[in-house]
């Protein structure tokens, strides 16, 4: 499958990838080894163009070819318990890029 995007946590110990197979794969990095920690398979999306992981690694933001951005929640930072919690729509075409910034206090 074609991987079109990737994002890491700030500590470099977490990696998420997404692409043409409608799948976001989550990995933990242990030394030089990637361990698959979870898979998000989305039937309605054709292509994952971009994704970002929040600093606390609790949320994954996905942009897709259907003109939407989705926010997924990793309950208790568990990769086996990932669910969609919000969809942002309004674009007529693909959302090819995405940037996520957490407010600084």
N, C-alpha and C positions, 0 to 999 in steps of 0.2 A: 504494500500500500504506500501511496505517496504521503510523506509527512510534510505539511505545509507550514507548521508553526511549532514553537516550543517555548516554554517559560520555566524559570527556576525560582525557587524561594531565595530570599536574601542570604540565607546561610549556606546556600549551595548544596544542601542535602536533599533537595526535592526537585523533581523534574516532571513536567507535564508535556505531552506531545499531542498533536491533533492533525487530521488530514482528510484525505479523499474517501476514507472508508467509514465516515460518520462516527469515528471513535476518538475519544480522548483517553490516552493511557497515562496513568500516574505511576511514578517510580520513586523509590527512595534510593539514595546513593550511599552505599556502604563501602568506604575505601574507593577502589576503582571499579566496583561491581554495581550494576543497576539491578535492582530487584523490583519486579512489577508489583505494584501495591494496589492496583485497582483499574477498572475499565469503565468508562461511561460510553455506552452505545446509544446513539440517538437516532431513532427511525425516521423522524420527520426532516432532519437536516441532510442535505446532499453533500456538503463540503464544509469542513471546519477551516476557516481562513486564518484566524488568529485566536490566541488565548493569552490570558494573563492570570497569574496567581496572586492573591492578596498577600501582603506582608506577613500576616498571621497564619497564612496557608489554610484559612477556613473557607475561603470562597475562590471559585474559578470562574472567570468571565470568558465566554466563548462568542466569537463573531462568525457568522455563517453566510452561505451563499443565498439564503432565503431573505436577506435583508433584516435579520434580527441579531440582537445581542442577548445572551442568556447569562444569568447568574446562577451558579450551582453552589450548593452548600455542602461542605464536608463535615457532617455532624461529629462533634468531638474529635476533629481532625482524623476521623476514620475514613479510609479510602474505600471501604466496603459499604459505607452508608452514605452515598452521595445522592443528592436530590436537587432537582431544579426548584428554585425559590422565586425567580422573577424573570420575565421576558420583556425586553425593551424592543419595540417595533416602530415602524414609521418609514424606514428606508424602502425605496422602490426596487433597489437592486442590491447586489451583494455588499456586505460590510467587510471590506478587505483588510481593515486595520483597526486596532483597538489599543487604547492606552488607559491604564488605571492608576490613579493616584490617591493615596490615603491622606486625609487632612492631617496636618501637623499641629500639635497643640503648643 
